[in-house]
Amino acid sequence: MPVNIMTRLTLLFCAFLFSPFWGLAQPDMDLYNVVWTEPGPGPAESMPLGNGDIGLNLWVEPGGDLVFYISKTDAWGDQVEPGMDGWMKQGGILSKVGRVRVKTGKPIDGVFRQVLRLREGEIEVQEGEVRYRVWVDANHPVIRVEGNTKLEVGLEVWRKGDSVLKKGNETVWFHRNGPTGELADICFGGCMRVDKRVVTIDVLTAPGSGWRQRLRRQMARPVALEAARAAHREWWRQFWDRSWIVATGDSAARETTRGYILQRFVTACAGRGAYPIKFNGSIFTVGDVAKGPDYRGWGGMYWFQNTRPMYWPRLMAGDYDMMLPLFKMYRRMLPGNAAQVHNYYRHGGAYFQETTPFWGGVPYMGPEVKENWTGHYFTPILELSMMMLDYYDHTQDTGFAREYLVPVAAAGLQFFDEHFGRDSAGKLLLDPDNSIEMFWKVHDPAPDIAGLRAVIPRMLELPDGMVGAGMKERWRRLLGIVPPLPVDDSAGRLLPYTGPQTARGRNLENPELYAIYPFRLFGLGKPGYLLAKKSFDRRKFREKGCWNQDPIQAAYLGEADVAKDYVVYALTRKDPRLKFPAFWARGHDYEPDQDNGGNGENGLQKMVMQVSGKDIFLLPAWPKGWDGEFKLHAPYNTTVSGRIVHGKVEGLVVTPVERASDVKINQLTYE
């Protein structure tokens, strides 16, 4: 794609192109179902399923038993099993709730077929004449297994101290944490009932003191099976109708499309719970033979840089409901973090530690404290503010802005204003401050400068009734003293921090490129494009997959071929030890790695569409040789859909129609 891409952007004025009668139909999700014709034998050969909070890893053993782990987004345990490493002792153990085994008493005889039906949110299993349908109710905390023959069901637990109570056709079980610490008295488990051909499992996490009573109240609100199934399928129909990207043209396009769709499915299965998606496996880890079913590499802590990749793509996908667990968790941390900041430094504001348990907290990190990976690292609150600003732009939800965006962003800006001193010219002096994990305790790091320069102007644009005049005036003063981005003028490229570049690199990251993404100071049609492009082209680290941001940064610069290369890699990079095609390789994380899939989603979306203010740019980094269809979400409650045919957009539909004049299309030229 030529550098002068923006010279080809053209406005479409033909009103018929934006008519809703030209709308595209939802893709046929059955084309992307996952079909297996051989059983297990174990959890490495499992399929994921879930309702946004409760998840299953389901497999069939060669002898015919249907087995699944149950997981839940808030099943935080405190029991460290023998052999678990130090990370597992930090932040809580996001545990499996239990393991269920379903038997029919008949071995597999004849055809075996296991199908993940995406459109219905179900798994269907055929073992000769025996059939199962398994689903996790999208609207209720209930797992259902339906069979065409009488079912024998057993619960399997492995943790010492777990309680199992059997009475008639019911089995109640739970794990209850100890009475002290941040995880005190968390209790998780469920009740499994068997009625001949149907198994119903209610799952609950609640304080241990009232857990059994709450479980009984939950079970006392039954929903008729047929009605529940119909409502469940309707939820999934509406989910798939929110958005899509289908790329065609070669095998890489088809495989990338499947990866995009399956990653979005995995996210939907785990994205509506009490806590955000864990980057290191979500709720679909398969455990370790030596360390137990609850084991996951990197443990229970949330690492912001690893958590964000799953959430940026939710904006264009229209999956706004799945962003709220992330925002809520950090909002809950804010008062406690602010109190600690005041206690340590005697000033206001707050920040979020790069590595944090779900209950929050920050360590003392004065200038005399020895440098480390995540100590003097204050960037997360700026990027979270950026994401919240985008969420507000998309949804126009003023309640969200008042309750989440303004408190979080205001606390972050106050922290930067009051925590750091000023240089001889009166500019804000960010020192000591990590340039993410790459360079420790440096001077004026690029990510934080970019974050301040991106967030403050947008906060100033909020309605006056939402933010007081005094606060806006403080932000204007702060913006006026934010130092410039560090630049090597002689080489014409961005730098990761200001001053002599003598700091030891500790990781495999390009912090200077944060100004392209996530903070979007540079990009197509923006000042400094050539500086940003040269910086990207000369980046030191070019590794693919996992948390690497290159596919998104390439797309923002219109580097279609580079973006395509990285996105194809990310959305086809299955872990060789796991059978499910969207259980991504661990990279620097743990399998199934969610960073890999999230960055692949984000990169593919930005190849199709980018936004800047009210402007909507289509095909800014779409590769030659690929066609496709898309429906994506943009700010101001806008959806954009169309077909990509030989580098041009056809059948474009913009809703609401008055937003059509904000759309600009790069018509690719095929020579």
C-alpha positions as CSV (number, residue, x, y, z in Angstrom):
1,M,0.0,0.0,0.0
2,P,1.6,3.4,-1.0
3,V,2.6,5.8,1.7
4,N,0.3,8.5,0.4
5,I,-2.7,6.4,1.2
6,M,-4.7,9.3,2.5
7,T,-4.6,11.0,-0.9
8,R,-6.9,8.3,-2.1
9,L,-9.5,8.7,0.7
10,T,-12.8,9.6,-1.0
11,L,-16.2,10.6,0.5
12,L,-19.2,8.8,-0.6
13,F,-22.2,11.0,-1.2
14,C,-24.6,8.6,-2.9
15,A,-27.4,8.2,-0.5
16,F,-28.6,4.9,-1.8
17,L,-25.3,3.3,-0.8
18,F,-26.3,3.9,2.8
19,S,-29.8,2.6,2.6
20,P,-30.7,0.0,5.2
21,F,-32.3,-2.1,2.4
22,W,-28.8,-2.9,1.3
23,G,-27.9,-4.5,4.7
24,L,-25.9,-7.7,4.9
25,A,-27.2,-10.9,6.5
26,Q,-25.3,-12.5,9.4
27,P,-22.8,-15.0,8.2
28,D,-23.7,-18.6,8.3
29,M,-22.0,-19.6,11.6
30,D,-22.5,-23.3,10.8
31,L,-19.6,-23.0,8.4
32,Y,-17.3,-22.4,11.3
33,N,-18.5,-25.1,13.7
34,V,-15.7,-27.3,15.1
35,V,-16.3,-30.9,14.2
36,W,-14.3,-33.8,15.7
37,T,-14.7,-37.5,14.6
38,E,-12.4,-39.0,17.2
39,P,-12.8,-38.9,21.0
40,G,-10.4,-37.4,23.6
41,P,-8.6,-39.0,25.4
42,G,-8.3,-36.1,28.0
43,P,-8.6,-32.4,28.8
44,A,-6.0,-31.4,26.2
45,E,-8.6,-32.5,23.7
46,S,-11.4,-30.5,25.2
47,M,-13.8,-28.0,23.6
48,P,-14.7,-24.8,25.4
49,L,-18.2,-23.8,26.2
50,G,-19.7,-21.1,28.5
51,N,-22.3,-18.4,29.3
52,G,-19.9,-15.6,30.0
53,D,-19.4,-16.6,33.7
54,I,-19.5,-20.4,33.9
55,G,-17.2,-22.3,31.5
56,L,-16.7,-25.9,30.5
57,N,-13.7,-27.8,29.1
58,L,-15.5,-30.8,27.6
59,W,-14.1,-34.0,26.1
60,V,-15.2,-37.6,25.4
61,E,-12.9,-40.4,26.6
62,P,-12.3,-43.4,24.2
63,G,-14.5,-45.6,26.5
64,G,-17.5,-43.3,25.8
65,D,-17.6,-41.2,29.1
66,L,-18.4,-37.6,28.5
67,V,-16.3,-35.5,30.9
68,F,-16.0,-31.8,31.6
69,Y,-14.3,-29.4,34.0
70,I,-16.5,-26.6,35.4
71,S,-15.0,-23.2,35.8
72,K,-16.2,-19.8,37.0
73,T,-14.8,-16.3,36.7
74,D,-15.0,-15.7,40.4
75,A,-14.0,-19.1,41.8
76,W,-11.0,-17.7,43.6
77,G,-9.5,-20.4,45.8
78,D,-6.7,-20.3,48.4
79,Q,-5.4,-23.9,48.3
80,V,-1.9,-24.2,46.8
81,E,-1.3,-27.8,45.7
82,P,2.1,-29.5,45.9
83,G,4.4,-28.6,43.0
84,M,2.7,-25.3,42.2
85,D,5.2,-22.5,41.6
86,G,5.5,-19.1,43.4
87,W,3.2,-17.3,41.0
88,M,0.3,-19.6,42.0
89,K,0.6,-18.3,45.5
90,Q,-0.1,-14.7,44.4
91,G,-3.4,-13.1,43.7
92,G,-5.6,-16.1,44.4
93,I,-6.1,-19.3,42.4
94,L,-8.8,-19.1,39.8
95,S,-9.9,-22.6,40.3
96,K,-11.9,-25.3,38.6
97,V,-15.2,-25.7,40.4
98,G,-15.3,-29.5,39.8
99,R,-15.3,-32.3,37.2
100,V,-18.3,-34.2,36.0
101,R,-18.4,-37.6,34.3
102,V,-21.5,-38.7,32.3
103,K,-22.0,-42.3,31.5
104,T,-24.6,-44.2,29.5
105,G,-23.2,-47.7,30.3
106,K,-22.6,-48.2,26.6
107,P,-19.2,-48.0,24.8
108,I,-18.8,-46.0,21.6
109,D,-20.3,-48.2,18.9
110,G,-20.3,-46.9,15.4
111,V,-20.1,-43.2,14.4
112,F,-18.5,-40.7,16.8
113,R,-19.1,-37.0,16.2
114,Q,-18.6,-34.1,18.5
115,V,-19.7,-30.7,17.2
116,L,-19.3,-27.2,18.7
117,R,-22.4,-25.4,17.3
118,L,-21.5,-21.8,17.4
119,R,-24.9,-20.4,16.4
120,E,-26.6,-22.2,19.2
121,G,-23.8,-22.0,21.8
122,E,-24.0,-25.8,22.3
123,I,-21.9,-28.9,22.0
124,E,-23.5,-31.9,20.4
125,V,-22.0,-35.4,20.8
126,Q,-23.0,-38.6,19.0
127,E,-21.7,-41.9,20.1
128,G,-23.4,-44.5,17.8
129,E,-27.0,-44.3,18.9
130,V,-26.3,-42.2,22.0
131,R,-26.6,-38.4,21.7
132,Y,-25.9,-35.6,24.1
133,R,-26.6,-31.9,23.9
134,V,-24.6,-29.8,26.4
135,W,-25.1,-26.0,27.0
136,V,-24.4,-23.4,29.6
137,D,-27.5,-21.3,29.9
138,A,-26.7,-17.8,28.6
139,N,-29.3,-16.2,30.9
140,H,-28.9,-18.3,34.1
141,P,-26.1,-19.9,36.1
142,V,-27.0,-23.4,35.0
143,I,-25.3,-26.1,33.0
144,R,-27.5,-28.6,31.2
145,V,-26.7,-32.0,29.7
146,E,-29.5,-33.6,27.7
147,G,-29.4,-37.2,26.5
148,N,-31.5,-39.5,24.5
149,T,-31.0,-42.3,27.0
150,K,-30.8,-42.6,30.8
151,L,-27.7,-41.0,32.1
152,E,-25.4,-42.0,35.0
153,V,-23.5,-39.0,36.4
154,G,-20.7,-38.7,38.8
155,L,-18.9,-35.7,40.4
156,E,-15.1,-35.8,40.8
157,V,-13.2,-33.6,43.2
158,W,-9.5,-33.5,43.9
159,R,-8.9,-30.7,46.5
160,K,-8.4,-31.7,50.1
161,G,-11.2,-30.3,52.2
162,D,-13.8,-30.0,49.5
163,S,-17.2,-31.0,50.8
164,V,-19.6,-33.4,48.9
165,L,-23.2,-34.1,50.1
166,K,-25.4,-36.6,48.3
167,K,-29.1,-37.0,48.8
168,G,-31.4,-38.8,46.4
169,N,-30.8,-37.5,42.9
170,E,-28.9,-34.4,44.1
171,T,-25.2,-33.9,44.7
172,V,-24.1,-30.7,46.4
173,W,-20.4,-29.8,46.6
174,F,-18.3,-26.8,47.5
175,H,-14.9,-25.5,48.3
176,R,-14.7,-22.9,51.1
177,N,-11.6,-20.7,51.7
178,G,-10.1,-20.1,55.1
179,P,-11.2,-17.3,57.4
180,T,-8.4,-14.8,56.9
181,G,-6.9,-12.7,54.1
182,E,-8.3,-11.2,50.9
183,L,-9.7,-14.5,49.8
184,A,-11.4,-15.2,53.2
185,D,-14.7,-17.2,53.1
186,I,-15.1,-17.3,49.4
187,C,-17.1,-20.4,48.6
188,F,-17.7,-22.0,45.2
189,G,-19.5,-25.1,44.1
190,G,-22.9,-26.3,42.9
191,C,-25.7,-28.7,42.9
192,M,-26.1,-31.4,40.3
193,R,-29.5,-33.0,39.8
194,V,-30.2,-36.0,37.5
195,D,-33.6,-36.6,36.0
196,K,-33.3,-39.6,33.8
197,R,-32.2,-38.0,30.5
198,V,-31.4,-34.5,31.8
199,V,-28.6,-33.3,34.1
200,T,-29.0,-29.8,35.6
201,I,-26.1,-28.2,37.4
202,D,-26.5,-24.9,39.3
203,V,-23.2,-23.2,40.0
204,L,-22.6,-20.5,42.6
205,T,-19.8,-18.4,44.2
206,A,-20.8,-16.6,47.4
207,P,-19.7,-16.0,51.0
208,G,-19.4,-19.3,52.8
209,S,-21.6,-18.2,55.7
210,G,-24.7,-18.1,53.5
211,W,-23.7,-20.2,50.5
212,R,-26.1,-23.1,50.9
213,Q,-29.1,-20.8,51.5
214,R,-28.3,-18.8,48.4
215,L,-27.8,-21.9,46.3
216,R,-31.3,-23.1,47.4
217,R,-32.8,-19.8,46.5
218,Q,-31.1,-19.9,43.1
219,M,-32.5,-23.4,42.5
220,A,-35.9,-22.3,43.5
221,R,-36.3,-20.2,40.4
222,P,-36.4,-22.9,37.7
223,V,-37.1,-22.2,34.1
224,A,-38.8,-24.7,31.8
225,L,-36.2,-26.5,29.7
226,E,-37.6,-25.7,26.3
227,A,-38.2,-22.0,27.2
228,A,-34.7,-21.8,28.6
229,R,-33.1,-23.4,25.6
230,A,-35.0,-21.0,23.2
231,A,-33.9,-17.9,25.2
232,H,-30.4,-19.2,25.3
233,R,-30.2,-19.7,21.5
234,E,-31.8,-16.2,21.0
235,W,-29.0,-14.7,23.1
236,W,-26.4,-16.3,20.8
237,R,-28.3,-15.3,17.7
238,Q,-28.2,-11.7,18.8
239,F,-24.5,-12.0,19.8
240,W,-23.5,-13.2,16.4
241,D,-25.6,-10.5,14.8
242,R,-23.7,-7.7,16.6
243,S,-20.7,-7.8,14.3
244,W,-18.5,-9.9,12.1
245,I,-15.5,-10.0,9.8
246,V,-15.3,-12.6,7.0
247,A,-12.2,-12.5,4.9
248,T,-12.0,-14.5,1.7
249,G,-9.5,-15.0,-1.1
250,D,-7.1,-17.7,-0.1
251,S,-6.6,-20.3,2.6
252,A,-4.9,-17.8,4.9
253,A,-8.0,-15.6,4.7
254,R,-10.3,-18.5,5.6
255,E,-8.2,-19.7,8.5
256,T,-7.9,-16.2,9.8
257,T,-11.7,-15.7,9.7
258,R,-12.2,-18.9,11.6
259,G,-9.6,-17.8,14.2
260,Y,-11.3,-14.5,14.6
261,I,-14.8,-16.1,15.0
262,L,-13.6,-18.7,17.4
263,Q,-11.6,-16.2,19.5
264,R,-14.7,-14.1,19.8
265,F,-16.7,-17.1,20.9
266,V,-14.1,-18.0,23.6
267,T,-14.3,-14.4,24.8
268,A,-18.1,-14.5,24.9
269,C,-18.0,-17.7,27.0
270,A,-15.9,-16.0,29.7
271,G,-16.5,-12.3,29.3
272,R,-19.6,-11.5,31.3
273,G,-18.6,-12.7,34.8
274,A,-17.7,-11.0,38.0
275,Y,-14.0,-10.6,37.0
276,P,-12.1,-9.9,33.8
277,I,-10.7,-12.5,31.5
278,K,-7.4,-14.0,32.6
279,F,-4.8,-13.6,29.9
280,N,-3.1,-16.8,30.9
281,G,-5.8,-19.3,29.8
282,S,-9.1,-17.5,30.7
283,I,-11.3,-20.1,32.4
284,F,-10.3,-22.7,29.9
285,T,-6.9,-23.9,31.2
286,V,-6.6,-27.7,31.2
287,G,-4.3,-28.1,34.2
288,D,-1.1,-30.0,34.6
289,V,-0.6,-33.7,35.3
290,A,1.9,-33.1,38.1
291,K,0.5,-29.8,39.5
292,G,-3.2,-30.5,39.3
293,P,-6.3,-29.2,37.4
294,D,-6.1,-25.7,38.9
295,Y,-2.6,-24.9,37.7
296,R,-1.9,-22.1,35.3
297,G,1.4,-20.4,34.5
298,W,1.8,-16.9,35.9
299,G,-0.8,-17.5,38.5
300,G,-3.8,-15.4,39.6
301,M,-2.5,-11.9,39.2
302,Y,-3.9,-9.5,36.6
303,W,-1.2,-8.0,34.4
304,F,-2.7,-4.9,32.8
305,Q,-0.5,-5.1,29.7
306,N,-1.6,-8.7,29.2
307,T,-5.2,-8.1,30.1
308,R,-6.0,-5.2,27.7
309,P,-5.5,-7.2,24.4
310,M,-8.8,-9.0,25.0
311,Y,-10.7,-5.8,25.7
312,W,-9.7,-3.3,22.9
313,P,-11.4,-5.4,20.2
314,R,-14.7,-5.5,22.1
315,L,-15.3,-1.9,21.0
316,M,-15.6,-2.5,17.3
317,A,-17.2,-5.9,17.9
318,G,-20.0,-4.2,19.8
319,D,-19.4,-6.4,22.8
320,Y,-19.7,-3.6,25.3
321,D,-21.2,-5.8,28.0
322,M,-18.0,-7.8,28.1
323,M,-15.9,-4.7,28.9
324,L,-17.7,-3.9,32.1
325,P,-16.0,-6.6,34.3
326,L,-12.7,-5.0,33.5
327,F,-13.9,-1.5,34.3
328,K,-15.7,-2.6,37.5
329,M,-12.6,-4.4,38.8
330,Y,-10.3,-1.4,38.5
331,R,-13.0,1.0,39.7
332,R,-13.3,-1.1,42.9
333,M,-9.6,-0.8,43.4
334,L,-9.6,3.0,43.2
335,P,-10.4,4.1,46.7
336,G,-7.9,1.7,48.3
337,N,-5.2,2.6,45.9
338,A,-5.8,6.3,46.4
339,A,-5.6,5.8,50.2
340,Q,-2.2,4.1,49.9
341,V,-0.9,6.8,47.5
342,H,-1.8,9.4,50.1
343,N,-0.3,7.4,52.9
344,Y,3.0,6.9,51.0
345,Y,3.5,10.3,49.4
346,R,1.1,12.7,51.1
347,H,-0.6,13.7,47.8
348,G,-3.7,12.9,45.9
349,G,-4.6,10.8,42.9
350,A,-4.1,7.1,42.3
351,Y,-2.7,4.6,39.8
352,F,-3.0,0.9,39.1
353,Q,-0.1,-1.4,39.5
354,E,0.9,-3.3,36.3
355,T,0.7,-6.5,38.2
356,T,-2.1,-6.7,40.7
357,P,-4.5,-9.1,42.4
358,F,-8.2,-8.5,41.8
359,W,-8.5,-6.6,45.1
360,G,-5.9,-4.1,44.1
361,G,-3.2,-2.3,46.1
362,V,0.1,-0.6,45.2
363,P,3.5,-0.9,46.9
364,Y,5.6,2.1,48.1
365,M,7.8,3.1,45.1
366,G,9.6,6.3,46.1
367,P,12.7,7.4,44.1
368,E,15.0,5.6,46.5
369,V,13.4,2.2,45.9
370,K,15.5,-0.1,43.7
371,E,14.3,-0.5,40.2
372,N,12.3,-3.6,39.1
373,W,10.0,-4.8,36.4
374,T,6.7,-3.2,37.5
375,G,7.7,-0.9,40.4
376,H,8.0,2.6,39.0
377,Y,5.4,1.7,36.3
378,F,2.4,4.0,36.2
379,T,1.1,3.7,32.7
380,P,-2.0,1.4,33.2
381,I,-4.3,4.0,34.5
382,L,-3.7,6.2,31.4
383,E,-4.4,3.4,29.0
384,L,-7.5,2.3,31.0
385,S,-8.7,5.9,30.8
386,M,-8.1,5.9,27.0
387,M,-10.2,2.7,26.7
388,M,-13.0,4.2,28.9
389,L,-13.0,7.3,26.8
390,D,-13.5,5.1,23.7
391,Y,-16.3,3.2,25.5
392,Y,-18.0,6.4,26.3
393,D,-17.6,7.7,22.7
394,H,-19.1,4.4,21.4
395,T,-22.1,4.1,23.8
396,Q,-22.7,7.8,24.8
397,D,-23.5,6.3,28.3
398,T,-23.3,9.4,30.6
399,G,-23.9,7.2,33.7
400,F,-20.8,5.2,32.8
401,A,-18.8,8.3,32.3
402,R,-19.8,9.7,35.7
403,E,-19.3,6.5,37.6
404,Y,-16.3,5.0,36.0
405,L,-14.5,7.2,33.4
406,V,-14.3,10.5,35.3
407,P,-13.2,9.1,38.7
408,V,-10.6,6.8,37.2
409,A,-9.1,9.3,34.7
410,A,-9.2,12.2,37.2
411,A,-7.4,10.1,39.8
412,G,-4.7,9.2,37.3
413,L,-4.1,12.7,36.0
414,Q,-4.0,14.0,39.6
415,F,-1.4,11.4,40.4
416,F,0.9,12.4,37.5
417,D,0.4,16.1,38.3
418,E,1.2,15.8,42.0
419,H,3.6,12.8,42.2
420,F,6.3,14.2,39.8
421,G,8.3,17.4,40.0
422,R,9.1,20.0,37.4
423,D,12.3,20.6,35.4
424,S,14.1,23.9,35.1
425,A,11.8,25.0,32.3
426,G,8.7,24.2,34.4
427,K,7.8,21.1,32.4
428,L,6.5,18.0,34.2
429,L,9.5,15.8,35.0
430,L,8.6,12.1,34.9
431,D,11.6,10.7,36.8
432,P,12.0,8.0,38.0
433,D,9.5,6.3,35.8
434,N,9.6,3.0,34.0
435,S,9.2,3.0,30.2
436,I,6.8,0.0,30.6
437,E,8.8,-3.2,31.6
438,M,11.5,-2.4,29.0
439,F,13.6,0.4,30.6
440,W,13.6,0.9,34.4
441,K,13.7,4.2,36.3
442,V,14.3,6.4,33.2
443,H,13.6,10.0,32.4
444,D,10.4,11.1,30.7
445,P,9.3,7.7,29.2
446,A,7.4,7.8,25.9
447,P,4.4,5.7,26.9
448,D,3.4,8.0,29.8
449,I,4.0,11.2,27.8
450,A,1.9,9.8,24.9
451,G,-0.8,8.7,27.4
452,L,-1.0,12.2,29.0
453,R,-1.1,13.9,25.6
454,A,-3.8,11.5,24.4
455,V,-6.1,11.4,27.5
456,I,-6.1,15.1,28.7
457,P,-7.5,16.7,25.5
458,R,-10.3,14.1,25.4
459,M,-11.1,14.7,29.0
460,L,-11.3,18.4,28.3
461,E,-13.9,17.7,25.6
462,L,-16.3,16.1,28.1
463,P,-19.6,18.1,28.7
464,D,-19.2,20.8,31.3
465,G,-22.0,19.3,33.4
466,M,-20.0,16.1,33.7
467,V,-16.8,17.7,34.9
468,G,-16.4,20.9,36.9
469,A,-14.7,24.0,35.5
470,G,-12.0,23.9,38.2
471,M,-11.0,20.3,37.3
472,K,-10.8,21.2,33.6
473,E,-8.6,24.2,34.4
474,R,-6.2,21.9,36.3
475,W,-6.1,19.6,33.3
476,R,-5.4,22.5,31.0
477,R,-2.5,23.5,33.1
478,L,-1.2,20.0,33.3
479,L,-1.4,19.6,29.5
480,G,0.6,22.8,29.1
481,I,3.5,21.3,31.0
482,V,3.6,17.8,29.6
483,P,7.0,17.4,28.0
484,P,7.3,16.5,24.3
485,L,7.7,13.0,23.1
486,P,11.3,11.9,23.0
487,V,12.7,12.0,19.5
488,D,16.1,11.4,17.9
489,D,16.1,14.2,15.4
490,S,19.2,13.0,13.7
491,A,17.7,9.6,12.9
492,G,14.2,10.9,12.5
493,R,12.6,8.4,14.9
494,L,10.8,8.2,18.2
495,L,12.7,7.2,21.4
496,P,11.5,5.1,24.4
497,Y,12.6,7.8,26.9
498,T,14.4,11.2,26.9
499,G,18.1,11.6,27.2
500,P,21.1,9.4,26.5
501,Q,19.9,5.9,25.5
502,T,22.0,4.0,28.1
503,A,19.4,2.2,30.1
504,R,19.6,-1.6,29.9
505,G,16.7,-3.2,28.0
506,R,14.9,-5.8,30.1
507,N,12.2,-7.1,27.8
508,L,11.3,-7.5,24.1
509,E,9.2,-4.4,23.7
510,N,9.1,-1.2,21.7
511,P,7.8,1.4,24.2
512,E,8.3,4.3,21.8
513,L,5.5,2.9,19.6
514,Y,2.9,3.4,22.3
515,A,2.4,6.8,20.7
516,I,1.0,4.9,17.7
517,Y,-1.0,2.3,19.7
518,P,-2.6,2.3,22.2
519,F,-2.5,6.2,22.4
520,R,-3.0,6.9,18.7
521,L,-1.1,10.2,18.5
522,F,0.1,9.1,15.1
523,G,-1.5,7.4,12.2
524,L,-2.9,7.8,8.7
525,G,-3.8,11.5,8.1
526,K,-2.3,12.7,11.3
527,P,0.7,15.0,11.7
528,G,4.1,13.2,12.1
529,Y,3.1,10.2,10.0
530,L,6.5,9.7,8.4
531,L,8.2,10.0,11.8
532,A,5.9,7.2,13.2
533,K,6.3,5.1,10.1
534,K,10.1,5.3,10.2
535,S,10.1,4.5,13.9
536,F,7.9,1.4,13.3
537,D,10.0,0.2,10.3
538,R,13.1,0.5,12.5
539,R,11.7,-1.1,15.6
540,K,14.1,-3.5,17.3
541,F,11.7,-6.2,18.3
542,R,9.5,-7.9,15.7
543,E,8.3,-11.0,17.4
544,K,4.9,-12.3,16.4
545,G,2.0,-13.6,18.5
546,C,1.2,-13.3,22.2
547,W,1.2,-9.7,23.6
548,N,3.1,-8.1,20.7
549,Q,1.3,-5.0,19.4
550,D,2.8,-5.0,15.9
551,P,-0.3,-6.0,14.0
552,I,-2.3,-3.1,15.4
553,Q,0.5,-0.6,15.0
554,A,1.1,-1.7,11.4
555,A,-2.6,-1.3,10.6
556,Y,-2.7,2.2,12.1
557,L,0.2,3.1,9.7
558,G,-1.5,1.6,6.7
559,E,1.1,-1.2,6.4
560,A,-1.4,-3.7,5.0
561,D,1.1,-6.5,4.2
562,V,2.8,-6.3,7.6
563,A,-0.5,-6.2,9.4
564,K,-1.8,-9.2,7.4
565,D,1.4,-11.2,8.2
566,Y,1.1,-10.7,11.9
567,V,-2.7,-11.2,12.0
568,V,-2.6,-14.4,10.1
569,Y,0.1,-15.7,12.4
570,A,-1.9,-14.7,15.5
571,L,-5.2,-16.2,14.4
572,T,-3.9,-19.5,13.2
573,R,-1.3,-20.2,15.9
574,K,-2.9,-23.1,17.7
575,D,-1.0,-24.7,20.7
576,P,0.4,-28.0,19.4
577,R,-0.5,-29.7,22.7
578,L,-4.2,-28.7,22.6
579,K,-6.8,-29.9,20.1
580,F,-9.2,-26.9,19.9
581,P,-8.2,-24.7,17.0
582,A,-8.5,-21.4,18.9
583,F,-6.5,-22.6,22.0
584,W,-3.5,-20.5,21.2
585,A,0.1,-21.3,21.9
586,R,1.4,-19.9,25.2
587,G,4.1,-17.6,23.8
588,H,5.2,-15.6,26.8
589,D,2.0,-16.4,28.7
590,Y,0.2,-19.7,29.2
591,E,-2.1,-21.7,27.0
592,P,-4.7,-21.1,25.8
593,D,-3.1,-17.6,25.5
594,Q,-5.8,-14.9,25.3
595,D,-3.3,-12.1,24.3
596,N,-2.6,-13.8,21.1
597,G,-6.3,-14.0,20.1
598,G,-7.1,-10.5,21.3
599,N,-4.3,-8.8,19.4
600,G,-5.3,-10.9,16.3
601,E,-8.9,-9.6,16.6
602,N,-7.8,-6.0,17.1
603,G,-5.4,-6.1,14.2
604,L,-7.9,-7.6,11.8
605,Q,-10.5,-5.0,12.8
606,K,-8.1,-2.1,12.2
607,M,-7.3,-3.5,8.8
608,V,-11.0,-3.0,7.9
609,M,-11.9,0.1,9.8
610,Q,-10.3,2.9,12.0
611,V,-11.9,5.9,13.7
612,S,-10.5,9.3,14.6
613,G,-13.0,11.6,16.3
614,K,-16.1,11.4,14.2
615,D,-14.2,10.3,11.1
616,I,-14.6,6.6,10.0
617,F,-11.9,5.3,7.7
618,L,-12.6,2.0,5.7
619,L,-10.0,-0.3,4.3
620,P,-7.0,1.7,5.8
621,A,-4.8,-1.4,5.7
622,W,-6.7,-4.1,3.8
623,P,-4.4,-6.4,1.8
624,K,-4.6,-6.9,-1.9
625,G,-6.0,-10.3,-2.9
626,W,-8.5,-10.5,0.0
627,D,-12.2,-9.8,-0.3
628,G,-14.7,-10.1,2.5
629,E,-17.7,-8.8,4.5
630,F,-17.9,-6.9,7.7
631,K,-20.2,-5.3,10.2
632,L,-18.4,-3.2,12.9
633,H,-19.2,-0.6,15.5
634,A,-18.0,2.9,15.6
635,P,-18.4,5.8,18.1
636,Y,-21.8,7.5,18.6
637,N,-23.8,4.3,18.5
638,T,-22.9,3.7,14.9
639,T,-22.6,0.5,12.9
640,V,-20.9,0.1,9.5
641,S,-21.3,-2.9,7.3
642,G,-20.4,-3.7,3.7
643,R,-18.7,-6.1,1.3
644,I,-15.1,-5.8,0.1
645,V,-14.8,-6.7,-3.5
646,H,-11.5,-6.2,-5.4
647,G,-10.4,-3.5,-3.0
648,K,-13.6,-1.6,-3.0
649,V,-16.5,-1.4,-0.6
650,E,-20.0,-2.3,-2.0
651,G,-23.4,-2.4,-0.3
652,L,-22.3,-0.1,2.4
653,V,-24.8,0.5,5.2
654,V,-24.2,3.1,7.9
655,T,-26.5,3.4,10.9
656,P,-27.7,6.0,11.8
657,V,-27.8,7.2,8.2
658,E,-26.6,10.7,9.2
659,R,-23.2,9.3,10.1
660,A,-22.7,8.4,6.4
661,S,-21.0,11.7,5.6
662,D,-18.3,10.8,8.2
663,V,-17.2,7.7,6.3
664,K,-14.1,7.9,4.1
665,I,-13.0,4.9,2.0
666,N,-9.6,4.0,0.7
667,Q,-10.3,2.5,-2.7
668,L,-7.4,0.1,-3.4
669,T,-5.9,0.2,-6.8
670,Y,-5.2,-3.2,-8.4
671,E,-2.5,-3.0,-11.0
